[in-house]
């Protein structure tokens, strides 16, 4: 089941990057939860499809060509760890941004139920937390 979870996660990222909201929300639970770290843009917990869509649209309003590209996946039962590269250019500032956080996705019933983002300095801690690290 976990390789299937990786494919579901991969499809969700592809849909997000294409701005195909119908395909993205077909891959997530109706009560999906995005949890973002303090200190970042839109920090906090976004619950439900409406809140997550508003969150996603806020990035489109703030950045040109914002992308979240998964570089590596690790499966751990009903969880998927995704090392991602986020990039875009500020619409008003023109400043290019690039970050490399890690996402911990929890899936249930073939849908993404939760996505929790961690700054890249926490990658080893995330892998350890799901039993994949030392």
C-alpha atoms as a printed R data frame, in Angstrom:
    type eleno elety resid chain resno       x      y       z
1   ATOM     1    CA   UNK     A     1   0.000  0.000   0.000
2   ATOM     2    CA   UNK     A     2   2.824  2.446   0.762
3   ATOM     3    CA   UNK     A     3   4.179  2.556  -2.845
4   ATOM     4    CA   UNK     A     4   0.625  3.399  -3.866
5   ATOM     5    CA   UNK     A     5   0.752  6.208  -1.300
6   ATOM     6    CA   UNK     A     6   3.923  7.558  -2.938
7   ATOM     7    CA   UNK     A     7   2.147  7.609  -6.301
8   ATOM     8    CA   UNK     A     8  -0.850  9.426  -4.785
9   ATOM     9    CA   UNK     A     9   1.510 12.003  -3.253
10  ATOM    10    CA   UNK     A    10   3.399 12.395  -6.539
11  ATOM    11    CA   UNK     A    11   0.117 12.965  -8.394
12  ATOM    12    CA   UNK     A    12  -0.996 15.571  -5.856
13  ATOM    13    CA   UNK     A    13   2.244 17.544  -6.339
14  ATOM    14    CA   UNK     A    14   1.888 17.329 -10.140
15  ATOM    15    CA   UNK     A    15  -1.692 18.596  -9.967
16  ATOM    16    CA   UNK     A    16  -0.688 21.406  -7.585
17  ATOM    17    CA   UNK     A    17   2.074 22.567  -9.921
18  ATOM    18    CA   UNK     A    18  -0.304 22.546 -12.918
19  ATOM    19    CA   UNK     A    19  -2.899 24.470 -10.862
20  ATOM    20    CA   UNK     A    20  -5.297 21.596 -11.598
21  ATOM    21    CA   UNK     A    21  -7.323 22.054  -8.438
22  ATOM    22    CA   UNK     A    22  -9.881 19.403  -9.415
23  ATOM    23    CA   UNK     A    23  -7.169 16.723  -9.677
24  ATOM    24    CA   UNK     A    24  -5.421 17.988  -6.542
25  ATOM    25    CA   UNK     A    25  -8.567 17.893  -4.419
26  ATOM    26    CA   UNK     A    26  -9.469 14.460  -5.803
27  ATOM    27    CA   UNK     A    27  -6.243 13.252  -4.127
28  ATOM    28    CA   UNK     A    28  -6.919 14.800  -0.709
29  ATOM    29    CA   UNK     A    29  -9.383 14.069   2.062
30  ATOM    30    CA   UNK     A    30 -12.283 16.502   2.502
31  ATOM    31    CA   UNK     A    31 -10.897 17.354   5.948
32  ATOM    32    CA   UNK     A    32  -7.300 17.707   4.726
33  ATOM    33    CA   UNK     A    33  -4.930 19.568   7.016
34  ATOM    34    CA   UNK     A    34  -1.823 21.553   5.992
35  ATOM    35    CA   UNK     A    35   0.480 22.371   8.912
36  ATOM    36    CA   UNK     A    36   3.149 25.003   8.210
37  ATOM    37    CA   UNK     A    37   6.030 25.976  10.500
38  ATOM    38    CA   UNK     A    38   6.157 29.205  12.451
39  ATOM    39    CA   UNK     A    39   8.178 31.950  10.820
40  ATOM    40    CA   UNK     A    40   7.128 31.068   7.277
41  ATOM    41    CA   UNK     A    41   4.495 32.463   4.955
42  ATOM    42    CA   UNK     A    42   0.975 31.447   6.037
43  ATOM    43    CA   UNK     A    43   2.285 29.654   9.141
44  ATOM    44    CA   UNK     A    44  -0.171 27.620  11.136
45  ATOM    45    CA   UNK     A    45  -2.759 24.959  10.391
46  ATOM    46    CA   UNK     A    46  -5.098 25.152   7.401
47  ATOM    47    CA   UNK     A    47  -8.027 22.712   7.745
48  ATOM    48    CA   UNK     A    48 -10.445 21.603   5.059
49  ATOM    49    CA   UNK     A    49 -10.463 21.994   1.301
50  ATOM    50    CA   UNK     A    50 -11.608 25.621   1.368
51  ATOM    51    CA   UNK     A    51  -8.784 26.728   3.689
52  ATOM    52    CA   UNK     A    52  -6.176 24.750   1.753
53  ATOM    53    CA   UNK     A    53  -7.377 26.211  -1.549
54  ATOM    54    CA   UNK     A    54  -7.172 29.728  -0.102
55  ATOM    55    CA   UNK     A    55  -3.658 28.921   1.098
56  ATOM    56    CA   UNK     A    56  -2.639 27.705  -2.372
57  ATOM    57    CA   UNK     A    57  -4.193 30.716  -4.077
58  ATOM    58    CA   UNK     A    58  -2.310 33.072  -1.739
59  ATOM    59    CA   UNK     A    59   0.953 31.666  -3.121
60  ATOM    60    CA   UNK     A    60  -0.276 32.228  -6.681
61  ATOM    61    CA   UNK     A    61  -1.092 35.830  -5.772
62  ATOM    62    CA   UNK     A    62   2.315 36.386  -4.159
63  ATOM    63    CA   UNK     A    63   4.583 34.518  -6.597
64  ATOM    64    CA   UNK     A    64   5.018 34.017 -10.311
65  ATOM    65    CA   UNK     A    65   5.426 30.391 -11.301
66  ATOM    66    CA   UNK     A    66   5.487 29.012  -7.756
67  ATOM    67    CA   UNK     A    67   6.411 25.321  -7.883
68  ATOM    68    CA   UNK     A    68   6.764 22.561  -5.300
69  ATOM    69    CA   UNK     A    69   8.864 19.865  -6.933
70  ATOM    70    CA   UNK     A    70   9.387 16.603  -5.048
71  ATOM    71    CA   UNK     A    71  12.979 15.405  -5.372
72  ATOM    72    CA   UNK     A    72  12.846 12.261  -3.266
73  ATOM    73    CA   UNK     A    73  10.194 10.191  -1.523
74  ATOM    74    CA   UNK     A    74  10.480  7.803   1.411
75  ATOM    75    CA   UNK     A    75   7.591  5.559   2.341
76  ATOM    76    CA   UNK     A    76   6.729  4.655   5.908
77  ATOM    77    CA   UNK     A    77   3.426  2.808   6.103
78  ATOM    78    CA   UNK     A    78   0.608  5.331   5.876
79  ATOM    79    CA   UNK     A    79   3.096  8.204   5.746
80  ATOM    80    CA   UNK     A    80   5.220  9.546   2.917
81  ATOM    81    CA   UNK     A    81   8.227 11.785   3.463
82  ATOM    82    CA   UNK     A    82   8.843 14.090   0.494
83  ATOM    83    CA   UNK     A    83  12.001 16.146   0.101
84  ATOM    84    CA   UNK     A    84  10.851 19.065  -2.030
85  ATOM    85    CA   UNK     A    85  12.254 22.151  -3.714
86  ATOM    86    CA   UNK     A    86   9.976 25.181  -3.655
87  ATOM    87    CA   UNK     A    87  10.683 28.092  -5.956
88  ATOM    88    CA   UNK     A    88   9.114 31.165  -7.457
89  ATOM    89    CA   UNK     A    89   9.564 34.884  -8.022
90  ATOM    90    CA   UNK     A    90   7.828 37.532  -5.941
91  ATOM    91    CA   UNK     A    91   5.183 39.268  -8.058
92  ATOM    92    CA   UNK     A    92   5.876 42.696  -6.579
93  ATOM    93    CA   UNK     A    93   9.525 42.409  -5.541
94  ATOM    94    CA   UNK     A    94  10.832 40.288  -8.401
95  ATOM    95    CA   UNK     A    95  12.950 38.432  -5.844
96  ATOM    96    CA   UNK     A    96  13.609 34.767  -6.631
97  ATOM    97    CA   UNK     A    97  13.022 32.379  -3.740
98  ATOM    98    CA   UNK     A    98  14.066 28.787  -3.306
99  ATOM    99    CA   UNK     A    99  13.649 26.614  -0.251
100 ATOM   100    CA   UNK     A   100  14.114 22.905   0.362
101 ATOM   101    CA   UNK     A   101  11.711 21.822   3.093
102 ATOM   102    CA   UNK     A   102  10.602 18.315   3.877
103 ATOM   103    CA   UNK     A   103   6.923 17.378   3.832
104 ATOM   104    CA   UNK     A   104   5.419 14.621   5.924
105 ATOM   105    CA   UNK     A   105   2.206 13.417   4.313
106 ATOM   106    CA   UNK     A   106  -0.235 11.142   6.102
107 ATOM   107    CA   UNK     A   107  -2.609  9.162   3.892
108 ATOM   108    CA   UNK     A   108  -5.759  7.279   4.786
109 ATOM   109    CA   UNK     A   109  -8.092  5.491   2.416
110 ATOM   110    CA   UNK     A   110  -6.062  6.494  -0.628
111 ATOM   111    CA   UNK     A   111  -6.229 10.237   0.137
112 ATOM   112    CA   UNK     A   112  -3.809 12.752   1.607
113 ATOM   113    CA   UNK     A   113  -5.208 13.551   5.032
114 ATOM   114    CA   UNK     A   114  -2.402 15.748   6.357
115 ATOM   115    CA   UNK     A   115   0.678 17.536   5.073
116 ATOM   116    CA   UNK     A   116   3.122 18.884   7.612
117 ATOM   117    CA   UNK     A   117   6.033 21.011   6.402
118 ATOM   118    CA   UNK     A   118   9.401 21.241   8.145
119 ATOM   119    CA   UNK     A   119  12.354 23.535   7.362
120 ATOM   120    CA   UNK     A   120  15.190 21.725   5.608
121 ATOM   121    CA   UNK     A   121  17.385 21.713   8.695
122 ATOM   122    CA   UNK     A   122  14.883 19.260  10.198
123 ATOM   123    CA   UNK     A   123  15.128 16.590   7.468
124 ATOM   124    CA   UNK     A   124  17.053 14.065   9.612
125 ATOM   125    CA   UNK     A   125  14.599 14.570  12.489
126 ATOM   126    CA   UNK     A   126  11.613 13.884  10.227
127 ATOM   127    CA   UNK     A   127  13.138 10.687   8.853
128 ATOM   128    CA   UNK     A   128  13.944  9.556  12.396
129 ATOM   129    CA   UNK     A   129  10.396 10.354  13.551
130 ATOM   130    CA   UNK     A   130   8.893  7.979  11.002
131 ATOM   131    CA   UNK     A   131  11.456  5.251  11.707
132 ATOM   132    CA   UNK     A   132  13.628  5.777   8.635
133 ATOM   133    CA   UNK     A   133  16.625  7.464  10.264
134 ATOM   134    CA   UNK     A   134  19.180  6.675  12.929
